[in-house]
Amino acid sequence: MMKSSSVHPSRSTTTGISPGLCLVLGAVGLGTLCVPPAARAQEPARLNKVIEAIEDGRPAVANQEWRFVDMEHSPFSGALVQSVLAEMAEDRDADGRMRLTPLVRIPQEGDEDFKWAVKQVLDIGGFGVILPHVDTKAEAVRFIQAMRYPPQQTSTAPAEPRGERGWGPGGAMRLWRMGGAEYARKADVWPLDPNGELFAVVMIESQEAVDNIHEILEAPVSAIMVIPGDMAMDLGLGPNPPGRNHPEVDANFQAVLEACQAQTRVICGAGDGRVRTEQRLEEGWMFFLPL
């Protein structure tokens, strides 16, 4: 049976509520969000299919709910990403939503100046950003500040960490098919803002990050993502053998998973070989990138 890292269906005690719709958000002081099925059916569908899957108790897997748009190990071009998003915007489901939710990995790492790249990805319509090589809580918090707008007087979302994103989302408004006021309300980081549609992912790729995982998980990111390739290189082991990971790499995967499952807000995410997809989902990873 698949275990959930951050969604705990068994914790719902509200009569008549589907267990898969209970999301624990205690780490940000929001309690337990349980949405009755009747009310859920009357609400507009989530724009972000990653968030929708997780709120429904399902893992969000690349090429099923979302598309991985890479700017780290592919040519670094905002214009190229813009063209990819425009192409994706032509492929929509019956609800008018993009069939796959675009999440963009930027080339800047956690200790670099990534604020401008985050802003550009979001302004052209990205539904989330993946930040490589995050080693500390401070880097993760700075990432969330870059993704959020400053708090608005009418907002009910938590004001901290205070957003620093500048205003200019013309491309995003066209891609999301909405006006400025509605975009400003929805363009916040989930689950810090339960109504937000942005997904913020920090990549765990070093022993330092593993050693700091409990502190990193205190930052209000949407998900962490452990990746085996750079982890193996950071450990001095060289590339992983064909078809498997070094045992030390898998041990770090397990250490991160245990830390992530010990809390109830940040989603446990990983990337690994396609042949290990089912294994990782069975282990409880709720956000997955087949490599």
Secondary structure, DSSP 8 states (H G I E B T S, - for coil): ----SS--GGG--STT--GGGEEE-GGGT--EEE--HHHHHHS---S-HHHHHHHTT--EEBTTTEEEEESSSS---HHHHHHHHHHHHT-B-TTSSBSSEEEEE-S--TTS--HHHHHHHHHTT-SEEEES---SHHHHHHHHHHHS----TT--S---S-----S--HHHHHHHT--HHHHHHH-SBTTTSTT--BEEEEEE-SHHHHHTHHHHTTS--SEEEE-HHHHHHHTT--S--TTS--HHHHHHHHHHHHHHHTSSSSEEEEEE-GGGHHHHHHHT-SEEEE-
